[in-house]
Amino acid sequence: MDYLKWNNSIAAHFFKPEMAGSTVHLYVTQQLITDIGQNYGADLPDFIKAVKTGPVGVQGNGICQKAWNSMDRWKYRHGQKDYPFYIGYLAIFVLAAGIEEHFSAQAYYPRLRKLLDEKPTSGQYQGFDQMGKLWDDLARWTNEYKSGELGIFNINIAGHWIHVGRPLAQTLLTEEERRELPSIFASADLDPTAPPSEEAIALLLAKHGRTQLRKRTLDLLKETSDSDEIRQALLEWIVDELRDWDGTAEDSGKTQIYGLLRLCCKLDSIAKRATISLRCSTKYEFPEEDLLLFLEDNSQAFSCYEESGGLSSSLICESDRKTVAASGFNWREGLKMRSADSTWCFKLPASPIRVFVNGESEGLPGLVEVRQLPIQKPFYLAAHQECLELLTKWGELSCQDFQKLPITDGLPSEWHLFKAQAACSDELIKQQYPILAFPTNVRLELAGGIRLERGNKFFKFAPPKLFLQGGSESMKVYCNNQLLDCRNSAGNYELPADTPAETKLLIEARNGEDIIRRCSLLLVENYSLPSEISAQQFDRFGHHLTHADNESAGVAGALVQNIVDFPPFNFNTCLPMQGKQRILFVGKQAGQIVTLPGESLPTDWEPVWAISKGRHRGQVMFCGTNLSDSEPALSKCRNRKKMREWKEILWHDRKIISPPDRQELRVLWKKFQKEAERV
């Protein structure tokens, strides 16, 4: 294999469409080189020889100069086409970092020289101090030029060695350890949508990963003065893996889906009451039907459905159909719920302290539980009696405006609620209660929005929000050098409304002149569906079409091909009809009402509500196009019979029709009832 064949084969192993939006680590091992070369009859010595030779036409004195010149040739003579020419050189730098035999942990340059069949002497390798620019260029290529379509590459530095720390940071976790992380995350009750601080993660992984992680990794998770910076690089890698985790793990050969139970709180300061509910949180897609969960002893059953952003609606108790009061559970010991087939598992982690922040950032009313203490931002704490002495001392000495709230109803026994404007230090409390440790790494993330395809391409009408986590007050976020305003206390930034489409947007978190984190995205306004279905197709029954062509009838997502015999939509199927049950469709103007069966569907107005009316109780479902266009409107209807029917179903029957579950629909339903009262 010549150099470019090695280079492109290694690059294709790491940077590929399947890694779109996920973090890539360039962990090159001797086994990987052997696996890549075996199809060509090549091996490690062949790779070393190819690296020394370099790409055709690239000259240089030593591999570092050839690596530098290969970057120039790729950028300026090849127009940045295909993979960067220097990835093979970065691969050999990482390969050297993984050699452990007969060398001390700090002896990087002797390892590199031995790998290159040179005398393993100490001292910086010639030209190695310039290789940092190659790592920087790789990050720009993946994150900006490719917009994360083949993966996201972050520059980490392990230890205080500015030059050798980059390749060392790629070797902190083996492939075997990475494969074990999902099961460790599951047993440690970690949630990719709301991770705790790095300190808490380190303790949890050291406890739950004793049998899966190497001794070297476990030792790094223990804080020591000699390895703090390497430890931080390891934890940043682990957090990246946690963020990319979809919540699934193998258990006895069966795939299970894990998530957290998160507390949500509404405060009534006048009544001194806290109303606390539970929601399920998972990165995995919720089922289309309601999710039915049981306590481990099967004593109670609960249900919920997906609401937004990986969060469910508040849990409903199946026995009385009321919202579950979370204060009835033991927060210190935690609890676990599973689906009937044990596929789904949700846990409320045991903890004597619970952290809450404003739920606005997640589209929720009131407060929502998080696993990490925010820096220089308001927060609330629910704490058990056992924590009060140290917690009060820390609050008075290290927080702004720390105070206990006089809540007398809604909290579990021996629990208390506090609030503070900001925490200024975590030194006094982080060892005893790691959940109150500050984040030690800065993260800039995209959340929400509608992606157009793999990578960071979004529809302009649904752009993502930007979240800066772990940043100080002095850190600012820019979009193409334009300063962005922080929308709320959770570090949430939104792109300006006039952000142009079809233009690459470079997002940077800066501390003064220093760029701490960066990512890029593209907003797309004009998009045409492909004329042919290139993805996997399915027939009308959902079965795979193994030999599909342009003449086949099939479906791929929203793209339908050669299927023309769709049945007309039947509004009767919107709500379940039993026996002689009726369905009433109600519009936003008084008098707009039809009853099925018996009447025809309207042609001159759009239904807002579909109401099933049985013998005892009724059920209502929203069927409008959107909330903003569904507000009740004043009108003059000359059909007095229809006016009476409209008023009767909305006002007189209001006590026997169950309102919608979602809060925003309840608000709209109330508006209709008030309008009907005036008719």
C-alpha positions as CSV (number, residue, x, y, z in Angstrom):
1,M,0.0,0.0,0.0
2,D,1.3,3.5,-0.9
3,Y,1.0,6.3,1.6
4,L,-2.3,7.8,0.3
5,K,-4.0,4.3,0.3
6,W,-3.0,4.0,4.0
7,N,-4.0,7.6,4.7
8,N,-7.5,7.3,3.1
9,S,-8.1,3.8,4.6
10,I,-7.3,5.1,8.1
11,A,-9.4,8.2,7.6
12,A,-12.4,6.3,6.3
13,H,-12.3,4.0,9.4
14,F,-12.8,7.0,11.7
15,F,-14.5,9.7,9.6
16,K,-17.7,8.3,7.9
17,P,-21.4,9.1,7.6
18,E,-22.3,6.8,10.4
19,M,-20.4,9.2,12.8
20,A,-22.3,12.3,11.7
21,G,-22.8,14.6,14.7
22,S,-20.8,12.2,17.0
23,T,-17.3,12.8,18.5
24,V,-14.4,11.0,16.8
25,H,-11.2,10.0,18.5
26,L,-8.3,9.1,16.3
27,Y,-7.2,6.1,18.4
28,V,-4.9,4.1,16.1
29,T,-3.5,0.8,17.4
30,Q,-1.2,-1.8,15.9
31,Q,-4.2,-4.1,15.6
32,L,-6.1,-1.5,13.6
33,I,-3.2,-1.1,11.2
34,T,-3.0,-4.9,10.8
35,D,-6.8,-5.1,10.2
36,I,-6.7,-2.3,7.6
37,G,-3.7,-3.7,5.8
38,Q,-4.6,-7.4,5.7
39,N,-6.9,-7.1,2.6
40,Y,-3.9,-5.7,0.7
41,G,-1.2,-8.1,2.1
42,A,0.2,-5.1,4.1
43,D,1.3,-4.9,7.7
44,L,2.8,-2.5,10.3
45,P,6.3,-2.3,8.7
46,D,4.6,-1.6,5.4
47,F,2.7,1.3,7.0
48,I,6.0,2.7,8.6
49,K,7.7,2.5,5.2
50,A,4.8,4.4,3.5
51,V,4.8,7.1,6.2
52,K,8.6,7.7,5.7
53,T,8.1,7.8,1.9
54,G,5.1,10.1,2.1
55,P,2.6,11.1,-0.7
56,V,3.9,11.2,-4.2
57,G,5.4,14.6,-5.0
58,V,5.7,15.7,-1.4
59,Q,9.3,16.4,-0.3
60,G,10.8,17.1,3.1
61,N,13.5,16.4,5.5
62,G,11.9,14.0,8.0
63,I,8.3,12.9,8.6
64,C,7.2,16.1,10.3
65,Q,8.2,18.3,7.4
66,K,6.6,15.9,5.0
67,A,3.4,16.0,7.1
68,W,3.4,19.8,6.9
69,N,4.0,19.8,3.2
70,S,1.3,17.2,2.6
71,M,-1.2,19.6,4.2
72,D,-0.1,22.4,1.9
73,R,-0.4,20.1,-1.2
74,W,-3.9,18.9,-0.2
75,K,-5.2,22.4,0.6
76,Y,-3.8,24.3,-2.3
77,R,-3.1,21.9,-5.1
78,H,-6.0,19.5,-4.5
79,G,-8.6,22.0,-3.3
80,Q,-9.3,20.1,0.0
81,K,-10.8,17.3,-2.0
82,D,-11.1,13.8,-0.4
83,Y,-9.5,13.2,3.0
84,P,-6.7,15.4,4.3
85,F,-3.3,14.0,3.2
86,Y,-1.8,14.3,6.7
87,I,-4.1,11.9,8.6
88,G,-1.6,9.1,8.1
89,Y,1.1,11.2,9.9
90,L,-1.3,12.0,12.8
91,A,-2.1,8.3,13.0
92,I,1.6,7.3,13.5
93,F,1.9,10.0,16.2
94,V,-1.0,8.4,18.0
95,L,0.3,4.9,17.4
96,A,3.6,5.9,19.2
97,A,1.6,7.3,22.2
98,G,0.1,3.8,22.7
99,I,3.4,2.0,23.0
100,E,3.9,1.1,26.7
101,E,6.7,-1.4,26.8
102,H,10.0,-0.4,28.5
103,F,9.1,3.3,28.5
104,S,8.0,5.7,31.3
105,A,4.7,7.4,30.9
106,Q,6.4,10.7,30.0
107,A,8.8,9.2,27.4
108,Y,6.9,10.0,24.2
109,Y,9.7,10.9,21.8
110,P,11.8,7.7,22.4
111,R,8.6,5.7,21.6
112,L,8.1,7.6,18.3
113,R,11.7,7.1,17.3
114,K,11.6,3.4,18.1
115,L,8.4,3.0,16.0
116,L,10.2,4.7,13.1
117,D,13.2,2.3,13.5
118,E,15.4,5.1,14.9
119,K,17.5,5.2,18.0
120,P,15.0,5.7,20.9
121,T,16.7,8.8,22.4
122,S,14.9,11.6,24.3
123,G,14.5,15.1,23.2
124,Q,11.9,16.7,21.0
125,Y,11.5,15.1,17.5
126,Q,12.6,17.5,14.7
127,G,9.6,19.6,13.6
128,F,7.2,18.1,16.0
129,D,6.4,21.5,17.6
130,Q,4.7,22.4,14.3
131,M,2.3,19.4,14.3
132,G,-0.3,21.2,16.4
133,K,-1.4,23.1,13.3
134,L,-2.2,19.8,11.6
135,W,-4.5,18.9,14.5
136,D,-6.1,22.3,14.3
137,D,-6.7,21.9,10.6
138,L,-8.3,18.5,11.1
139,A,-10.7,20.0,13.6
140,R,-11.6,22.8,11.1
141,W,-12.0,20.2,8.3
142,T,-14.4,18.0,10.2
143,N,-16.4,20.6,12.1
144,E,-16.5,23.5,9.7
145,Y,-15.7,22.4,6.2
146,K,-17.7,19.1,6.5
147,S,-20.1,20.5,9.1
148,G,-19.8,17.3,11.2
149,E,-21.2,15.1,8.4
150,L,-18.4,12.6,9.0
151,G,-18.0,13.2,12.7
152,I,-16.9,15.9,15.0
153,F,-13.3,16.2,16.1
154,N,-12.3,18.1,19.2
155,I,-8.7,19.0,20.1
156,N,-7.9,17.7,23.5
157,I,-4.5,17.9,25.2
158,A,-3.5,15.3,27.8
159,G,-1.3,16.7,30.5
160,H,0.8,19.8,30.4
161,W,2.8,18.7,27.4
162,I,1.4,21.0,24.7
163,H,2.9,19.1,21.8
164,V,2.7,15.4,22.7
165,G,-0.5,15.9,24.7
166,R,-2.6,15.9,21.5
167,P,-1.7,12.4,20.4
168,L,-1.7,11.2,24.0
169,A,-5.3,12.4,24.4
170,Q,-6.4,10.0,21.6
171,T,-5.2,6.9,23.6
172,L,-7.0,7.4,26.9
173,L,-9.7,4.8,26.2
174,T,-9.3,1.6,24.3
175,E,-11.9,0.3,21.8
176,E,-12.8,-2.4,24.3
177,E,-13.5,0.2,27.0
178,R,-15.6,2.3,24.7
179,R,-17.7,-0.7,23.9
180,E,-18.3,-1.3,27.6
181,L,-19.3,2.3,28.4
182,P,-23.0,2.0,27.6
183,S,-23.5,-0.8,30.1
184,I,-21.5,1.2,32.7
185,F,-23.5,4.3,32.0
186,A,-26.7,2.3,32.5
187,S,-25.6,0.8,35.8
188,A,-24.4,4.2,37.0
189,D,-27.8,5.8,36.3
190,L,-26.3,8.4,33.9
191,D,-28.5,10.3,31.4
192,P,-27.0,11.7,28.1
193,T,-29.5,14.5,28.2
194,A,-28.6,15.7,31.7
195,P,-25.1,14.5,32.8
196,P,-23.8,15.4,36.2
197,S,-20.5,17.1,36.8
198,E,-17.2,15.5,35.8
199,E,-16.4,14.8,39.4
200,A,-19.6,12.9,39.9
201,I,-19.0,11.0,36.6
202,A,-15.5,10.0,37.7
203,L,-16.8,8.6,41.0
204,L,-19.6,6.7,39.3
205,L,-17.4,5.2,36.6
206,A,-14.8,4.1,39.1
207,K,-17.5,2.4,41.1
208,H,-19.5,0.8,38.3
209,G,-16.7,0.1,35.9
210,R,-14.3,-1.8,38.1
211,T,-14.5,-5.0,36.0
212,Q,-14.7,-3.4,32.5
213,L,-12.1,-0.6,32.7
214,R,-8.3,-1.0,32.7
215,K,-6.4,-0.3,35.9
216,R,-4.7,2.6,34.1
217,T,-8.1,4.2,33.4
218,L,-9.4,3.6,36.9
219,D,-6.3,5.1,38.4
220,L,-6.7,8.2,36.2
221,L,-10.3,8.6,37.5
222,K,-8.8,9.1,41.0
223,E,-7.7,12.7,41.5
224,T,-4.0,13.0,41.8
225,S,-1.8,16.1,41.4
226,D,0.4,14.4,38.8
227,S,-2.4,13.5,36.4
228,D,-5.0,16.2,36.8
229,E,-4.7,17.4,33.2
230,I,-4.7,13.9,31.7
231,R,-7.6,13.1,33.9
232,Q,-9.5,16.1,32.6
233,A,-8.9,14.9,29.0
234,L,-10.1,11.4,29.9
235,L,-13.3,12.8,31.5
236,E,-13.9,15.1,28.5
237,W,-13.8,12.0,26.3
238,I,-16.1,10.1,28.6
239,V,-18.6,13.0,28.6
240,D,-18.5,13.0,24.8
241,E,-19.3,9.3,24.8
242,L,-22.1,9.9,27.2
243,R,-23.6,12.7,25.1
244,D,-23.5,10.4,22.1
245,W,-25.1,7.4,23.9
246,D,-28.6,6.7,22.8
247,G,-29.6,5.1,26.1
248,T,-29.4,1.5,25.0
249,A,-27.3,-1.3,26.5
250,E,-27.0,-5.1,26.2
251,D,-28.2,-7.1,29.2
252,S,-28.0,-10.9,29.0
253,G,-28.1,-10.6,25.2
254,K,-31.2,-8.4,25.2
255,T,-31.2,-4.7,24.3
256,Q,-32.6,-2.5,27.0
257,I,-33.5,1.2,26.9
258,Y,-32.5,3.3,29.9
259,G,-33.5,6.7,31.0
260,L,-33.9,8.9,34.1
261,L,-36.9,9.9,36.1
262,R,-36.6,13.7,36.6
263,L,-38.4,15.7,39.3
264,C,-40.4,18.8,38.1
265,C,-41.6,21.4,40.6
266,K,-44.2,24.2,40.6
267,L,-43.9,26.6,43.6
268,D,-46.8,28.5,45.1
269,S,-45.0,30.9,47.5
270,I,-48.3,32.3,48.9
271,A,-49.7,28.9,49.8
272,K,-46.1,27.7,50.7
273,R,-46.7,24.7,48.6
274,A,-44.5,22.7,46.2
275,T,-46.3,20.6,43.6
276,I,-43.7,18.0,42.4
277,S,-44.2,15.6,39.6
278,L,-42.1,13.0,37.7
279,R,-41.2,12.9,34.0
280,C,-39.2,10.3,32.0
281,S,-36.1,11.5,30.3
282,T,-34.4,9.5,27.5
283,K,-32.4,10.1,24.3
284,Y,-34.1,7.1,22.7
285,E,-37.3,7.6,20.7
286,F,-40.5,7.1,22.8
287,P,-43.0,4.6,21.5
288,E,-46.0,5.9,19.6
289,E,-48.4,4.6,22.2
290,D,-48.4,5.6,25.8
291,L,-45.6,4.2,27.8
292,L,-46.8,2.0,30.6
293,L,-44.4,1.5,33.5
294,F,-44.5,-0.5,36.8
295,L,-42.6,-0.3,40.1
296,E,-40.3,-3.2,40.6
297,D,-42.7,-4.8,43.0
298,N,-45.5,-4.3,40.5
299,S,-47.5,-2.5,43.3
300,Q,-48.3,0.5,41.1
301,A,-48.6,1.3,37.3
302,F,-47.9,4.6,35.7
303,S,-48.2,6.0,32.1
304,C,-46.8,8.8,30.1
305,Y,-46.2,9.9,26.5
306,E,-43.5,11.9,24.8
307,E,-44.0,15.6,25.1
308,S,-40.8,17.4,23.9
309,G,-37.0,17.2,23.7
310,G,-36.7,13.7,25.1
311,L,-39.0,14.4,28.0
312,S,-42.3,12.8,28.7
313,S,-45.5,14.2,30.1
314,S,-45.9,14.0,33.8
315,L,-46.4,10.5,35.0
316,I,-50.1,9.5,35.5
317,C,-51.1,6.9,38.1
318,E,-53.2,4.3,36.3
319,S,-55.4,3.5,39.3
320,D,-57.0,7.0,39.5
321,R,-55.6,8.8,36.3
322,K,-54.2,11.5,38.5
323,T,-50.7,13.1,38.2
324,V,-48.3,11.3,40.4
325,A,-47.2,13.2,43.5
326,A,-43.4,12.6,43.6
327,S,-43.3,13.5,47.3
328,G,-44.6,10.0,48.0
329,F,-41.4,8.3,47.0
330,N,-38.1,8.0,48.9
331,W,-35.7,10.4,47.1
332,R,-32.7,9.4,49.2
333,E,-32.9,5.7,48.1
334,G,-34.3,6.4,44.6
335,L,-36.6,4.2,42.7
336,K,-36.9,2.2,39.5
337,M,-39.7,1.6,37.0
338,R,-39.8,-0.9,34.1
339,S,-42.1,-1.7,31.2
340,A,-44.0,-5.0,31.3
341,D,-41.4,-6.7,29.0
342,S,-38.5,-5.0,30.9
343,T,-37.4,-3.3,27.6
344,W,-37.7,0.2,29.1
345,C,-36.1,1.0,32.5
346,F,-36.2,4.4,34.2
347,K,-34.5,5.3,37.4
348,L,-34.6,8.1,39.9
349,P,-31.0,8.0,41.2
350,A,-30.5,8.0,44.9
351,S,-29.3,11.3,46.3
352,P,-29.8,13.4,49.5
353,I,-29.6,16.6,47.4
354,R,-31.6,17.5,44.3
355,V,-30.6,20.4,42.0
356,F,-33.3,22.4,40.2
357,V,-33.2,25.2,37.6
358,N,-35.7,27.1,35.6
359,G,-37.5,24.8,33.2
360,E,-37.7,27.4,30.5
361,S,-34.6,26.0,28.7
362,E,-36.4,22.7,28.3
363,G,-39.8,24.1,27.4
364,L,-41.2,23.2,30.8
365,P,-43.2,25.3,33.3
366,G,-41.7,25.8,36.8
367,L,-38.5,24.1,37.8
368,V,-36.8,21.0,36.4
369,E,-34.2,18.7,38.1
370,V,-30.7,18.7,36.7
371,R,-27.7,16.7,37.7
372,Q,-25.2,19.5,37.7
373,L,-24.8,22.8,39.6
374,P,-24.8,25.8,37.2
375,I,-22.0,28.4,37.5
376,Q,-23.0,32.0,38.3
377,K,-26.7,31.3,37.6
378,P,-29.8,30.9,39.8
379,F,-30.7,27.5,41.2
380,Y,-32.8,25.7,43.8
381,L,-31.9,22.8,46.0
382,A,-34.0,20.2,47.7
383,A,-32.0,18.7,50.6
384,H,-32.5,16.0,53.2
385,Q,-32.2,16.8,56.9
386,E,-28.8,15.0,57.0
387,C,-27.2,17.6,54.7
388,L,-28.3,20.8,56.4
389,E,-25.3,21.6,58.5
390,L,-22.7,21.5,55.7
391,L,-25.1,22.8,53.1
392,T,-26.1,25.9,55.1
393,K,-22.5,26.7,55.8
394,W,-21.6,26.4,52.1
395,G,-24.6,28.4,51.1
396,E,-23.7,31.3,53.5
397,L,-20.0,31.4,52.6
398,S,-20.0,30.5,48.9
399,C,-23.4,31.5,47.4
400,Q,-25.2,34.7,46.6
401,D,-28.5,35.3,48.4
402,F,-28.8,31.8,49.7
403,Q,-32.0,31.3,51.6
404,K,-34.4,28.6,52.8
405,L,-37.9,28.7,51.4
406,P,-40.8,28.3,53.8
407,I,-42.4,25.4,52.0
408,T,-44.8,23.5,54.3
409,D,-46.6,21.3,51.8
410,G,-45.5,19.0,48.9
411,L,-42.0,18.0,50.0
412,P,-41.2,14.5,51.4
413,S,-40.7,14.2,55.2
414,E,-37.4,15.7,56.4
415,W,-36.7,17.5,53.1
416,H,-36.2,21.3,52.8
417,L,-36.0,23.7,49.8
418,F,-33.4,26.4,49.2
419,K,-32.7,28.9,46.5
420,A,-29.7,31.0,45.6
421,Q,-28.9,33.6,42.9
422,A,-25.5,32.0,42.2
423,A,-22.8,29.7,43.5
424,C,-19.4,31.3,43.6
425,S,-17.3,28.3,44.8
426,D,-17.7,24.5,45.2
427,E,-14.6,23.9,47.3
428,L,-16.3,23.5,50.6
429,I,-18.9,20.9,49.5
430,K,-17.8,19.1,46.3
431,Q,-16.0,16.3,48.1
432,Q,-18.9,15.4,50.3
433,Y,-21.6,16.0,47.7
434,P,-20.2,15.7,44.1
435,I,-23.5,16.7,42.6
436,L,-22.7,20.2,43.8
437,A,-19.3,20.3,42.0
438,F,-18.8,22.8,39.2
439,P,-18.3,21.5,35.6
440,T,-14.6,21.6,34.8
441,N,-14.9,21.4,31.0
442,V,-16.5,23.9,28.7
443,R,-19.0,22.5,26.2
444,L,-20.7,24.3,23.2
445,E,-23.6,22.2,22.0
446,L,-26.4,22.4,19.4
447,A,-29.8,21.3,20.8
448,G,-33.2,20.9,19.1
449,G,-34.0,22.2,15.6
450,I,-34.8,19.9,12.6
451,R,-31.8,18.5,10.9
452,L,-31.9,18.2,7.1
453,E,-29.6,15.3,6.9
454,R,-26.5,13.9,8.6
455,G,-24.2,16.5,10.1
456,N,-25.1,20.1,11.2
457,K,-27.5,21.1,8.4
458,F,-30.8,22.4,9.7
459,F,-33.9,23.8,8.1
460,K,-34.0,27.6,8.5
461,F,-37.5,27.6,9.9
462,A,-36.3,25.3,12.7
463,P,-32.8,26.2,13.7
464,P,-31.1,24.7,16.8
465,K,-30.5,26.4,20.0
466,L,-26.9,26.9,21.3
467,F,-26.0,25.8,24.8
468,L,-22.7,26.9,26.5
469,Q,-22.0,24.7,29.6
470,G,-19.3,25.2,32.1
471,G,-18.4,28.7,30.9
472,S,-17.7,31.7,33.1
473,E,-19.4,35.1,32.9
474,S,-16.5,36.4,30.9
475,M,-17.1,33.9,28.2
476,K,-19.0,35.1,25.1
477,V,-20.6,33.3,22.2
478,Y,-20.3,34.6,18.6
479,C,-21.9,33.6,15.3
480,N,-19.7,34.7,12.4
481,N,-18.2,37.2,14.7
482,Q,-21.5,38.6,15.8
483,L,-22.0,38.6,19.6
484,L,-25.1,36.5,20.6
485,D,-27.3,37.3,23.6
486,C,-27.9,34.7,26.3
487,R,-31.6,34.0,26.4
488,N,-31.9,32.6,29.9
489,S,-30.0,31.6,33.0
490,A,-29.4,28.1,31.6
491,G,-26.8,29.3,29.1
492,N,-29.2,29.1,26.1
493,Y,-28.4,31.2,23.0
494,E,-30.6,31.6,19.9
495,L,-29.5,32.5,16.4
496,P,-30.8,36.0,15.3
497,A,-34.0,35.9,13.2
498,D,-32.2,37.5,10.3
499,T,-29.5,34.8,10.2
500,P,-28.9,34.1,6.5
501,A,-29.6,30.7,4.9
502,E,-27.2,28.8,2.6
503,T,-24.2,30.4,4.5
504,K,-21.9,28.5,6.8
505,L,-22.2,29.7,10.4
506,L,-19.2,29.5,12.6
507,I,-20.1,29.4,16.3
508,E,-17.3,30.3,18.8
509,A,-17.1,30.5,22.5
510,R,-14.5,33.0,23.4
511,N,-12.8,34.1,26.6
512,G,-11.3,37.4,25.5
513,E,-9.3,36.8,22.4
514,D,-9.0,33.0,23.1
515,I,-11.3,30.6,21.2
516,I,-12.3,28.0,23.8
517,R,-14.8,26.0,21.7
518,R,-16.2,26.1,18.2
519,C,-18.6,24.4,15.9
520,S,-20.4,25.2,12.6
521,L,-23.8,24.7,11.1
522,L,-25.7,25.5,7.9
523,L,-29.3,26.7,7.6
524,V,-31.1,25.5,4.5
525,E,-34.1,27.3,3.1
526,N,-34.5,25.8,-0.4
527,Y,-34.6,22.0,-0.6
528,S,-35.9,19.7,-3.2
529,L,-36.9,16.1,-2.7
530,P,-34.8,13.7,-4.7
531,S,-36.5,12.3,-7.8
532,E,-35.5,8.8,-6.9
533,I,-35.5,6.9,-3.6
534,S,-32.0,6.0,-2.8
535,A,-32.6,4.9,0.8
536,Q,-34.0,1.6,2.0
537,Q,-37.6,1.3,0.8
538,F,-40.6,-0.3,2.4
539,D,-43.9,-1.5,1.0
540,R,-47.3,-0.4,2.2
541,F,-47.2,-3.0,5.0
542,G,-43.8,-1.9,6.3
543,H,-41.8,-4.8,4.9
544,H,-38.3,-4.2,3.4
545,L,-38.1,-4.1,-0.4
546,T,-35.0,-6.0,-1.1
547,H,-35.0,-5.6,-4.9
548,A,-36.5,-2.1,-5.3
549,D,-36.1,0.0,-8.4
550,N,-37.6,3.1,-9.9
551,E,-40.7,1.2,-10.9
552,S,-41.3,-0.3,-7.5
553,A,-44.0,1.0,-5.2
554,G,-42.3,2.0,-2.0
555,V,-41.9,4.5,0.8
556,A,-38.7,5.9,2.3
557,G,-39.5,8.4,5.1
558,A,-41.8,11.1,3.7
559,L,-40.9,10.2,0.1
560,V,-43.5,8.0,-1.6
561,Q,-43.0,6.4,-5.0
562,N,-45.5,4.7,-7.4
563,I,-48.3,4.3,-4.8
564,V,-51.4,5.9,-6.0
565,D,-54.3,4.0,-4.4
566,F,-54.4,5.7,-1.1
567,P,-57.8,5.4,0.6
568,P,-59.6,8.7,1.5
569,F,-58.9,9.8,5.1
570,N,-61.6,8.8,7.5
571,F,-62.2,11.3,10.3
572,N,-64.0,8.7,12.2
573,T,-60.7,7.0,13.0
574,C,-59.4,10.1,14.9
575,L,-61.0,8.9,18.1
576,P,-62.1,5.4,19.1
577,M,-65.8,4.9,18.5
578,Q,-67.6,2.3,20.6
579,G,-71.1,1.1,19.9
580,K,-73.3,4.2,19.3
581,Q,-70.7,6.7,20.4
582,R,-70.8,10.0,18.5
583,I,-67.9,12.2,17.2
584,L,-68.5,15.9,17.2
585,F,-66.1,18.2,15.2
586,V,-66.0,21.7,16.5
587,G,-64.6,24.8,14.8
588,K,-63.3,28.1,16.2
589,Q,-66.5,30.1,15.5
590,A,-69.8,29.7,17.4
591,G,-72.1,27.4,15.4
592,Q,-69.3,25.5,13.6
593,I,-70.2,21.9,14.7
594,V,-71.0,18.7,12.9
595,T,-71.9,15.3,14.4
596,L,-70.7,12.0,12.9
597,P,-72.3,9.7,11.9
598,G,-75.3,11.5,10.6
599,E,-73.8,14.7,9.1
600,S,-71.2,15.4,6.4
601,L,-67.8,16.8,7.2
602,P,-67.4,20.6,6.8
603,T,-66.1,22.0,3.6
604,D,-66.0,25.7,4.5
605,W,-64.3,25.6,7.9
606,E,-61.6,23.6,9.7
607,P,-62.3,21.6,12.8
608,V,-60.3,22.5,15.9
609,W,-61.6,19.8,18.3
610,A,-62.8,16.2,17.8
611,I,-64.9,15.2,20.7
612,S,-66.1,11.6,21.4
613,K,-69.3,11.6,23.4
614,G,-70.3,8.4,25.2
615,R,-73.0,7.6,27.7
616,H,-71.0,8.8,30.7
617,R,-67.9,10.8,29.8
618,G,-66.4,12.3,26.7
619,Q,-62.9,12.7,25.4
620,V,-61.5,15.6,23.4
621,M,-58.6,15.6,20.9
622,F,-57.0,18.6,19.2
623,C,-57.2,18.3,15.4
624,G,-56.4,21.9,14.3
625,T,-53.4,22.8,12.1
626,N,-51.6,24.8,14.8
627,L,-52.3,26.5,18.1
628,S,-51.9,30.1,16.9
629,D,-54.6,29.7,14.2
630,S,-57.0,27.8,16.5
631,E,-58.0,30.5,18.9
632,P,-61.8,30.9,19.3
633,A,-63.2,33.8,17.1
634,L,-66.3,36.0,17.4
635,S,-68.9,35.5,14.7
636,K,-72.5,35.9,13.9
637,C,-74.2,32.6,13.2
638,R,-77.8,32.7,12.0
639,N,-78.4,29.0,12.7
640,R,-79.7,29.1,16.2
641,K,-79.7,25.3,16.5
642,K,-76.0,25.0,15.7
643,M,-75.3,27.8,18.1
644,R,-77.1,25.9,20.9
645,E,-75.2,22.7,20.0
646,W,-71.8,24.5,20.0
647,K,-72.6,26.0,23.5
648,E,-73.9,22.7,24.8
649,I,-70.9,20.6,24.0
650,L,-68.3,23.2,25.1
651,W,-70.1,24.8,28.2
652,H,-73.0,22.7,29.4
653,D,-71.1,19.4,29.0
654,R,-67.8,20.7,30.3
655,K,-67.9,18.6,33.4
656,I,-68.4,15.3,31.6
657,I,-65.7,15.8,29.0
658,S,-62.1,15.1,30.0
659,P,-59.8,18.0,29.1
660,P,-56.7,17.5,27.0
661,D,-53.5,16.2,28.8
662,R,-51.1,18.7,27.4
663,Q,-50.9,22.1,29.2
664,E,-51.0,24.3,26.2
665,L,-54.1,22.4,24.9
666,R,-55.8,22.8,28.3
667,V,-55.3,26.6,28.0
668,L,-56.9,26.6,24.5
669,W,-59.8,24.4,25.7
670,K,-60.5,26.8,28.6
671,K,-60.7,29.7,26.1
672,F,-63.3,27.8,24.1
673,Q,-65.3,27.1,27.2
674,K,-65.2,30.8,28.2
675,E,-66.3,31.9,24.7
676,A,-69.1,29.3,24.8
677,E,-70.3,30.7,28.1
678,R,-70.9,34.1,26.5
679,V,-72.8,32.6,23.6
